[in-house]
Structures are given as C-alpha cells and as structure tokens.
Amino acid sequence: MFHRLPRLLARCNTSNIAARFARNPNNLAWSSTDATMAKVDTTGRLAELRKLMAEKDVQVYIIPSEDSHSSEYIAACDARRAYISGFTGSAGCAVVTQDKAALATDGRYFSQAAAELDDNWTLLKQGLQDVPTWQDWSADESAGGKTVAVDPTLLPIAAVSKLAEKIEKKGGKQLLPLDVNLVDAVWAKDRPAQPSQPVTVLSDEFAGKSVSAKIADLRHELDKKSSPGFVVSMLDEVAWLLNLRGSDIPHNPVFFSYAIVTAEVATLYVDESKLDDACRSHLKANNVEIKAYADIFGDCEKLCTDVKQKAEADGGSLSTTGSFLISNKASWALKLALGGDDAVEDIRSPIGDAKAIKNETEIAGMRACHVRDGAALIEYFAWLEEQLIAKKAHLDEVDGADKLQEIREKQKHFVGLSFRTISSTGANAAVIHYSPKKESCAVIDPEAIYLCDSGGQYIDGTTDTTRTLHFGEPTDMEREAYTLVLKGHIALDRAIFPKGTTGFALDSMARQHLWMYGLDYRHGTGHGVGSYLNVHEGPIGIGTRVQYTEVALSAGNVISNEPGYYEDGKFGIRIENIIIVKETKTKHTFGDKPYLGFEHVTMVPYCRNLIDTKLLTEPEKEWLNSYHAEVLEKTRGFFEGDKVTMAWLERETQPFT
C-alpha cells in the first residue's frame, strides 16, 4: 500500500498558496477557534462521509485532530475533525459509524463542545467516570467483525497497537490504514490549500547553539543505540534542530517539513519555494541537504530497503542490525514506510528532550522577553480599567484583545501572538479555551470577572500569561476562589524538590488549597513552553496525565504555573506565570541528589481587588510583596510619561500588610 504514500502528501497542495495567508505577516488570519460557540449542521457532511465509508467497506472511521506531524495546533487545511463535527477546539477525536457519531474531548472543552456540536453527535467527556475513551468507543462499535479505518498519516504510532488490540478483543475485523482521507474527499470543494510561508534563519545569537552542534549531539545518540538514522517528524523539532523558523501554522513559528539524520547525511524535506538564499546558505554551511517535502515516504522506503540489503550482505537480518529510530509521536504511515515493527524502534524523541532543556542564551531571552511582555500587559490592564471605569466606555472582548495586540506590537523583537488571545468576561471566562468572535462576543462588564490569557512570539522567546481581574465589587465566592487559586500558584512557585521529581508528583501542590474547600479544575497545571517555538511543548508538564510520570523535570525546563477554578455559566479564574526550573541550594542534600526549584519570569501584578488577605499566610504575603516589588522595579522604566499606567502599576504593587 505505501508505494502510494506520495498521494497522501498531495492532499495539501504545497504549490498552491492560499492568497489569504499572504495578507498577514504574522499569519494570524485563521485559527481553529474562529467559529467558537456556533453550531454547524453536519447532517450533509456525515451523509457524504458514510457513503464513502460504505464504498470502502468501512464501518467505523476515526478522524483525529492532529495533522501529519502530530501538531496540536494546525493549519486550516488540516482541520478535518472540526470540519466534520463542527467542534473547533484544539483537542479531541471524532469517530463515525453508519448510524452514530461521537466526539471525545477533555475538560478544557466540555462547555465549548456542548455548545458547538449539533444533534448528530454524542459528546464523550474524557476523564469523567463511566465515560468511554474514543478508543474504547471505537472498539465497541467494531464488534461483530466490523472494520475500523483511519488515515495512517494522522494516527501517531503510540496509539496504533493499543487501539488494534482493543478492536481485536471486541471482535472487530481489523484496524485498516486507508491511503485516502475520506473527510478530504467530502471537503474537496472548499478545503483550504496548505500554506507556504517563507522560512527564516534564527541566528546563533538567539538560538544559543549551532545546527552543527545539535546534529552532532543527535548522531551521538544514534551511535549509542547503534542506529543508522533518525526520522524527525515533529515540526517544532525540525525548526529547533536546524535553527529555522516559519509561519505555516497560526501562532506557531514552524513550517511543514521532515528531516532525516544518519551518520553521514542530514536532509531537510521541505517545499523549496519557502527557502531564500539566506536559508540555503545556512543549510549548506551546516551540511544539510534539501529535498522535496513529498519525497519523505519514498526515501523512507528506500532507507528500509538499503538497511535490509546491508544486513543481508553482512549475513544478518534487520533484527540483528540497528533499527531506524522514530518518535513515538510520528505517524503510523512513516513507521510502515520504514518497514514496520521489525525495522523501526519508536522512542521518546531525543530532540524533544534536548529542546526542552533551554541553554543559557534561551533562558536569558525568556527573562528579557517576559519583562517586555509584562510591560505590555500592564499597559493594557491600566488602559482597560480607565476605559471601563473612568470613561464608561463600551468595549467588547475582541476590542480588548485587539488593543492588547496593538500594545504588544510595539515591543522589541515581537513577531506575533503565541496563541489567539482569550479575552473573556463573566460567564465566558468559565470556558477554559474561550476565543471571542466579533459578531458574537460579549461586552466587557466591569462588574464581572475578566480573564485574559495571552502570549507573544518574540525572536528571543515565547510568552504565555494569564491574569484574572475584577474592576468592580467581587462576590465573596469570587474572592475566595481567586485567593485559593493564588495560594496554589504560590505554593508551586516556592516548591523545592529533588532531581528526578516529575510534574505528576508536583501537581497536587497547586490544587491542595482548592481541594480543602472541595474545589478543583479540569486541566493540567503546567505545560512546557518553547523558545520562539510552540507555546505548548513536550515532553514535560505538570498535571495528572500519564505522560507526566515519565519525564522528570530538569534544570533549564521552561514551564507554566496555571491553576484555576471555573463555575459554568458564572465566572472563571486562572492565574498563570512562566517559570524556569533551576538548581537550588539546600541545607542538606539527602541521597547526594541536587535539589531543584523555580524561577518565575512573568512580570505582571496579581489583582488586589480579588485577594482575600484573611486567607493568606504571612509567608504568602511576603512572597507577594517580593514579587510585586520585582515587577515594579523591572517594568516601571517602560512607562515614563505614562501617568495612567504608572499610577495603576504603583497601586497594584503596593505591599500587603
């Protein structure tokens, strides 16, 4: 089947550039949440899909959220799950049978999915008791010898074997890799083309490490495993490895590409029209060859053949020679092209591990860009309060987001947003990944909670900050909830822990005070953050997901600290800083292990109006006073001559007694 894999890549025509992507240098024209909270009638789409399923003798069809690179955030042409279901959140999976359709998503999107899905769909709330996973639901529907099918370019390796086992156990016929995507066939008339934005070089001044050094490190890993090569499939890993950046996906400075690194050759697979002379010179200087994006599957098949022939010539077999390495997030299609289980070892990517530990240059950049970004947020919050309270202005959520972007754009090294701004008032703040749309968003109510989660992409780093404010008189419950969230936020920031500790182990520190009141939140406490790369970056994180038990936190990791609390239909609270893992001196060193702690780099005051000081301990007040003094010192220089912002900043950073 996989001699036909180039056809899979041709679905997004890399030579056909959509004109609308050219109108915005920051590639902010489209987001998977543009249609948030609006229902789409999916009846016709599902009917067409089911007709194609019947023609292929497929009874259960899986539509993942991700693209061929397992990207969390995707380009418009890859929004297949959103197209077929109407649900526009970034996480989830759709499964369609001849008479049913199910959409599975996590707690961040329960409210949004309920609002967007029409009556054709059943919502599977993942993580709730007695609710099946999409894998279990698919397997259940396969009973009686039915075939479950999927586009193998969209299903990561890690999901394949477990899903196939579940299907077999339930009496299903098989998990079938189709060489055509059935949703694409339904969507053919108006499906956007794959974007083809220019690629740029990130100089060593900002990257902190050369391409040659990064490739040498990867080859050292290959040598340790006696492997002939590694296939790089994650877009941010290609960008990081080769010190290149792009804008093919909104808010994510990446570009559609693959790479293969062997002991002798490093090859970038990309649409060459994206590369200017500077990029070509950069790659040539680092001995990186360039090949067409669509050549990746054919070259993988050839590599498999070459390794097999070499093994036979040496009198051995694939089982006695080193296997090709591939990330466990790579697609099933790539693994099959490389020869399948006998020829490939799927592992946690060594590039992902290396990328997550920032070098000194990247850490310095994170510190610097968060001061500038903090100054932008301070100016915005001061402006917003003056508009709402002093000037009695009527501003909607999009007006606020637009003003914040306007202020951010003035900052040094600004490139674009790191995600679409969550500007939410009142009940909308309870929608965890809410994204306002001009024709349907709410007017900001000064007598209600206002939650702003936003970030920027800067050449020297990536930011992500959430602050929750109230410009009027909060309720007792709002103050209580905010203060409990803040206490957990402070507890995590102050944590000290031995090397080898995972984010799974630290998660309860942020939830402990909420738990004492019978409260909680349905999202992780922290995610890794890229350095002028994706705002959500693996493999580390803080939360209850199984993967957070697998990778310990290390000095140099950059991660978010963002506990929250949400009451559907009423209000939402989240407080988020970016923190850097660092070595910490302790009086003792039990087990001769280094101890680690956190350095916060976000520089934005907390909302005094929402803090119930009676719930704070003296050490927590001392922490707040120290933090606010640091914010004042580092940002006040941005506001010379700006009396409104300076007055707001000085008021919000006054010490607590």
N, C-alpha and C positions, 0 to 999 in steps of 0.2 A: 504493500500500500504506500510506503513512504517514499517511493520514487516519484510520487505525485505531490510531495510536500511543497515544492515551489508554488503550486497553485494556491496553497493555504496563505502564503505571504502576499499573493497577488490580490487578495480581497481588499486590502487597503492600498490603493494605487499610489506608490510613492512619487510618481512623476506628475500626478495631478494635484496641484497645490490649491487648496481652497482659498479663494480671494479674501474671505473674511478674516483669516488668521494674519494677513499682512497689515491689517489696519491698526493693530495694536502691538507696539514693540515689546510689551511685557506679556503678550499672549494671554490677556485676561478676558478675551471675548466670549469664552464659553466655560461653563462649569457644569459638573454633573448635578448640581443642585439648582440650576436656573429655574426649573419648573416646580420648585419645592411647594408642597401643600396643595397642588392642583391635581385632581383626578383625571386620568386618561381612560377613555373607553377602549379596552383591549380586546373586545369581542372579535372584531375582524382580524386582528393580528394573530390571535390564538387559533382562529379557524384556518387561516392560511398555513400556520406552523403545523397544525395537526394533519393537514392534508399532505404536507411534505413528509412528516413522520410516517404516515401510512404507506407512502410510496417507498420509503426506505425500510419498511418493516420494523420500525422502532416504536416501542410502546411507552417508553419513559425517556424524556430528553432533558438534559441538565444544561442550564445557562449560567455560568459563573459570572461574577462581577469583573474579574481581572482581565487584562489584555494578555498578549503572548509572553509578556515579561513579568507576570505576576505583580503588576503595578497596582497599588491601592487606589491611586488617582489616575484617571485615564483620559485619553483624547476622545473627542466627540465620536469619532468613527468606531470606537470600541465599546460604546455604551449600550451593548446588546441587552443586558439584563434590564436596564432602565427602559429601553425601547419596548420590550415585550411585556413588561409588568406594569410600567408607569411609576415604579418606585425609584427615586433618584438619589437615595443615599449612597455613600461610598462603599458600604459593606453589605454583603448578602449574597444569596444564591437562589435562583429560580429553578423550579422543576415542573415540567408539564407532562401530563399524560393525555390520553384521548378524551377523558371526561373530568379531569381535575387539574388545578394549577396551585402551586404552593410557593410562597416567598419566605425565605428564612433570613432573619437579621438579628443583630444583638441589641442590647438595652439602650444604646445610644439613639436608636432609630425606631423604637416601638411606636412613639406618637406620630412621627413623620410617616411611617409605613401605613399605619391605620388611616391616616388622612389621605394618602395618595392612592392606595390600592382600590380598584373597583370590585364589584361583587363577584368577578370571575376568580378571585384569588383568596386563598387561605393564608393567614399570617402565622408563621411559626416563630414564636418568640424564643430565641435561643437562650439557654441558660435558666429558663424557668422550669420548675418541677413538672414532670409528666408531659413536657413538650418535646416531641422527637426532633433530632437534628435533621438537616436536609439529607444527610447520608442515609439515616435510618428510614426516613420517609420514602426516599427513592428505592431503597431495598425492599421495603414493604410493598410498594407498588409493582415490584418486579416479580412477585410471587406468581407461580403458575407458568414459569418458562418464558417470561417476557424479557425483551432486550432493552437494556439501558444504554443510551448513547450520549456522546459528548464530543465536542471539538477538542482533539488532544493537544492543540496548541494553547488551550486556555486552562487546562487542568494541571496543576503542579504535581510533580512526582509523589510528594508526600501524601497526597490524597488518593492516589490510584489504588495501591494494594489493599488498603483498609476498605475502600469502597467496593472493590471487586469481591473481597471476602464476604462482606455483608450481603451483597447481591446473591452470591452463590449459596450462602447459608439460608437465605429466604426462598430459595428455589428459582431464582432468576436465571435466564439463559446465559447472559454474559454482559460485560461492560465493553461496549463497542466504540473504538475510535473512528469517527467519521472524517473523511477527507474533504467534506464540505460543511460549512456552517449554515444550519437551517435558518437561523434568525437573519443572517445576512441576506439569504435568498428572499425572505419576506420583506426586508428593509431596503431592497435593491434600489428602488426609485429615488429615494431622497436621503440615502445614507451619506454622511459627510466623507470627504476624502481624507486620507491620512495627512496631517500637517507635515510640512517640510521646511522648518525654520532653520536659519543659519546656525552653525556650531561655532563657538568661540573658544579660545585658549585661556585657561586660568593659569596665570604665571606662578612660578615657584614662590614669588613674593607673598602670595596669598595661600597657595597650596601647602607650602612648608616642606614639601618633599617632591623630588623629581619623578618623572614617569619611569626612567631607567631604574631608579632605586626601588620603586614599587613593583615593577616587573621582576627584578632580581629577587625580591622577598617572596613573590609568588612562586618563582622557579625553585627556590629553596624548599618551599612546602611540597612542590611536586617531587623533588628529589627525595625528601623524607618518606614519601609514600610510594616511591618507585613508579610514579605515574607518568605516562607520556604527554599528558596535557590537561588543561582545564578549560571548559567552555563557560564563558561569562555571559549570563542571560539577563540579569537584573540591570535596568537602565542606569540606576544611580551607581552601580558598581563599575560599569563601563566608564561612566563620566569621571568617577573618582580615580580609577586606575590610570586613565590616560590624561588626567588634568584638562578635561574638556567640559564645556557646559553648553546647554541648548535650551530650547523653549517649546518643544513639541507638545508637552502636556502642560496645561494651565497651572501656573504657580510652582511647578517643579522644573528646575533647570537641567533637564535631561533631554536626550534625543533618541529616536528609535535606532537601535544598534545592537549588535552582539560582538563578542570578541573571543578569540581562541588564543591561548598562550601555551606553547610547547617549549621544550628545552632549547629549540633552535629559533623558533619564529613566533612573533606576536602579530596577530591580524585583527584589524577592525572591520566589521561588516556594517556598512552604512550607505545611505543614498549619497553618492559623491557630490551631488549638486549642493549639498549643505556645507561643503568644506571650501573655504577660501584659501588663498596662498599661504596665509599665516598658519592655518591648521595643517596643511600639507607639509609645510616646512617643519613644524613642531613634531609631527608624527615621524617624518623621515629622520629627524635628528635623534629620535629615540628608537629607531629601527623597527617601526611599526608599519606593516604593510596595510594596504587598503583594498577591500573587495566589496562587491555589491551586497546590499542588505539581503537580497533574495537568495544569495549563494550559500547561506549558512547551512541549510539542511543537506544540500548536495555535498558540501565539504565535510559535514559530519559523517555522512555515509561513506565518503572516500577515506576519511581517517579510520573509520572502523575496519574497512577493507584492508588498508595498509597495515594496521596493527595485527590483524588476523594473519595476513600473509607473512609478516615478520615473525610472528610466533611460530607458524608452521615451518618457516625456513630454519628457525633455531631449534626445531624438534620439539616444541612445546605447544601450548594452546592458550587461548585467552585466559583461562583460569590459572595459568602458571606465569603469566606476564602481568605487568602493572595495568590496572584499569584506568580508563579516562575518568577524570573527576568532573562532577557536575553538581551544581547547587540543588539541594532538595526542594528549592522553590522553582527550579527550572521546569519547563513543560514536559509532559508525557511524550509529546511529539519529538522533542530533542533527544530524549533518552532512547526512544525507539530508533531514531535515525543513527544514533551512535552504536547500536547493536543490542540494546536492551539490557536486562539484568546481568547477563554473562560478560558484558564488555564494559559496563559503566558502574561506578560507585558514586552514589549520591550522598553528599555530606553537607553539613553546615558550611556555607561559603567562607573560605579563609579571607577573601576580600572583604566580606561583610564584617568579619571580626576585626580586621585591621582598620577598616574605615571608621568603626565605632569608637576607636581609641584615638582621640584627637592629638595631634602633635602640638608643640609649643606655639607655633605660628597660628594654627587654627584656634587654639584656646585664647590667645591674645586677641584674635579677630572677634571671637564670640564676646569677650568682655567689652571690646570697643563698640561693636555694632549694637549691643544691648543698651549701652548708655545713650547712644543717639536715638535708638528706637524708643527708649523710655521717655526721652525728652519730647518726642513726637506725641506719645500717648498723653503725657502730662498737659501739653498744649491743647490737645483735643478735648480732654475732660474739662479743663478750665473753660474753654470756649463753649462747650456744650452746656455747662451749668449756667454760664452767663446768658446764653441764648434762651434757655428754658425758664430761668428764674427772673433774671433782671429784665430781659427784653420780651418775655412772654411769647416767644416765637413758637410756631408750629412746625416741628421737624419730624419727618418720618425716619424709619430705621435705615433706609437707603441713603437719605440725606446725611445721616451721621457717618455711615461707612464711607461715603464719597469724600466727606470733609477730612476724615482721618487719613485716607489715601493721599489727598492733596497735601496734607502736612508731612506725611512720610516722604513724599517725593522730593522734598527739599533737603533731605538728609544725605550726607556724603555716602557714596558707594551704593545708593539704592538702585535696585534693578526692577523689582516688582513685589507683589504680595506673595507670601509663602502659602496662603490659602485664602479662600474667599471669606471676608470679614463676617463674623457672627455679631451682628448688631441687633439686639433683641430687647424688647420692653415687656414688662408684665408677664402674662402667660406664655408669650413666645420664648422667654428665657428658660422655660421648662423643657423646651425642645432642644435636646443636647447639641445636635448639629444643625440648628436652625440657620437658614440663609435667606435673608429678605429679598423679595422681588418687588419692584417699584409699584406695579399695579395692584398688589395685594398686601403690602406690608402695613404695619401699624404706625400710627403717630406716637412718638416717644412721650410717655406720660411721666411728668416729674414727680407724681405721687405714687409711682410704682418702681419696682426693681428695674434696673437697666444693666444688662450683661453684655460685655464686649470682649470677644475672643478674637484676636487678630495677630498678624505677624508680617514680617517683611523678609524679602530676599536681598541681601547685601553681598557685595563681592567678598567681604571678609566674614560672612556668617549668616545664619538663619535665625530669625526670632519667632517667638510664639508666647504671647502674654494674654492672660485673662484677668479682668477686673470686673467686679460687680459693685454697682453704685446705687445710691438712692438719694435723690435731690429734695425729697420732702420728709414726711414723718413715717418711718418704717413701722410695721406692726411688731409686737413683741416676738412673734414666731419668726419673722424675717431676721430680727436682730439675733435671736437665739441660734437659728440655723447658721447664719453667717459666721458668728463667733465660734461655733463648734467646728465649722469647716476651716476657719483660720487657725484654730488650735491644732488641728491635724496637719495643716500645711506647715506650721512652725515646728511641730514635732518631727516631721520628716526632714526638714531643713537642718535641724540640730542633731540628727541621728549620727552616731558613731558605731561602726560595725567592723568585724574582722574581714580581712581579704578572703574571698570565697563565698561571701554572702550574696544571695540572689535578690532580685527585685520582688520575687514572690514572698520572700521572708520579710521584707520591709513594708509590704502593702498595708498590713494592719495598723502600723504606726499612724498612718494618715486617717484611718477610719475609726480609731479607738474611741474618740470623744463623741462621734455621731452614734456609734453602737451603744454607748452608755445611755443614750436617750431613745434608743430603738429606731435610729435613722441610718441611712446608707445611701449609696449611689451605684448606678449600673454602668459604670465604665471604669477603665483602668485608672490608676493613679499617676502613671508616668510613662512616657514613650521616649525613645531615643530621638535625637534631633541631628540632622546632617549639617555639615559645614558648607554653606552655599550649595545645599542639596535638598533632598526631600525633608519636609518638616516632620514627617513620621519615618523613623529609621530604626531598623532592627540591628542586631538580634536582641538587644537588651530592652528592658522595660520594667515598670513597677505595677503589679496587678496580680490577679488570680488566674491568668491564663497559664496553661501547662508549659508553654514555651518559656515563660519567665522563671521556671525552675531549672532550666537547662544551662543558662549562661550567667555566671557571676558578674557582678559589677566590678569594673576595673578603673583605676586612676586614669583620667582622660576621657571617660564616658561623659557625654552631654545628654541630659535627660530632663523631662518636665516634672514638675511637682504640682499636681492639679486635682485635689479633692473637690467634691461638690455636693450639692443637695438640690433636689428638684421636686416640686409638687405640681403635677399635671393640672393645667388649667389655671394656675395661680402665679407661680414665680419659680425662678431657678437661680442657683448660686454656684459659682465656680471661681476659684482663686488659683492662678497659675503663674509660677515662676519657672525659669530655666536654671538648672543647677548643674554644676560640674563636679564629678567625683574626683576627690583628691586624697592623698595620704595625709593622715592626721597623727600628731604626736599624742601619745597617751602615757600615763604614769607607769603602767606596766605593759608588757607585751606577751600575753598568755599564748603558749604554744609557739613562740617566736614568729608569730604572724604579724605582718603590718596591719594597721587599722586605718580605715577609710572614713571619710565624711564628705560633706558637700560644701561647695562654694556657690552662692547664688549670684547670678549676673544680671537678672532683670531689675530695672531701677524705676519702679512706679509705686507710689504710695497706695496703701490699703484705704478702704472707705471708713473714715472715722464715724460717720453717721450710722453705720451698721454694726459697730463693735459695742458689745455689752461688756464693759470693763469688769463687771462683777464676776464674770465667768473666767477671767484671765488670772493666771498665777503671776507672782512677781517676776520669775524668770521669763515668762512670756512677754510681760510688759517691757522688761529690759531688752529682749530680743527685738521687739517692735521699735523701741526708741532708737536702738543702734541701727536698725535697718533704715528707718526714716532719716536719720542723720546722714547716713551714707548716700541715700537718694538725693537729699538736698545738696550735699557737697558736690556730687558728680554731675548734676544736671542744671544747677542754677545758672551756670555760665551761658546756657543756651537762650536765656530769657532777658538779656539786658535790654532795657527799654520796653519790655512787655509787662506792664503793670498788672494786667488781669491774670496772666499765667503765674507770675511771681507771687501774687497775693494768694492764689489758690494753692500753690506748692507749699508756701510757708505755713498756711493754715493746716493743710493735711499732714504735714510732717512735724507738727508740734508734739513734744513729748507727752506720754501718758504718765499720770502721777498715781 
